[in-house]
Amino acid sequence: MPIIEDDDIITLTEEGHKRMMETLEHLKTEHRAEIRERMANVEKGSEMSEDPEYEEIKKDQSILEGRIAHLENILARAKVLSKGEISTERVGIGSKVIVENLKNKKSETYEILSTMESDPAKGRISDICPVGRALMRAKKGDVVFSQTPSGRIRYLVKDIKR
């Protein structure tokens, strides 16, 4: 078993870990079966070495195996945070943070996650994006600054939840 350094550890929430495990299982079972079926259909019909469809399937298979290996690598290095390990005192990975944009007075909610789990369109931001980095380690009542494409923004941390 390889030695994993602290820098190599990827912190995931229980939900993120579960989603990745489900994705991995789906890729290993359904997607592999689909490629095997496509391959069997091509093998029946023609001289494979000259068949462009065969080459396309081999390319798809290579991409699939790369995705599987990537997910397995992430999961092997993952530290899964339980709900109890997520602080409500300071912002960290797994925190749901309610902030007020002090310029426009609008409240926003962000869930701070690792880059492996982030999905900005759903309010799941990474701990290393500008807003996520600014919020990390903040406490309720703190004002943090973030440099964004639209300029410098000040946020008031209104609440921290699990």
Buried (B, 14 or more C-beta within 10 A) or exposed (E): EEEEEEEEEBBBBBBBBEBBEEEBEEBBEEBBEEBEEBBEEBEEEEEBEEBEBBEEBBEBBEEBBEBBEEBBEBBEBBBBBEEEBBBEEBBBBBBBBBBBBEEEEEEBEBBBBBEBBBEEEEEBBBBEBBBBBBBBEBEBEBEBEBEEEEEEBBBBBBBBEB
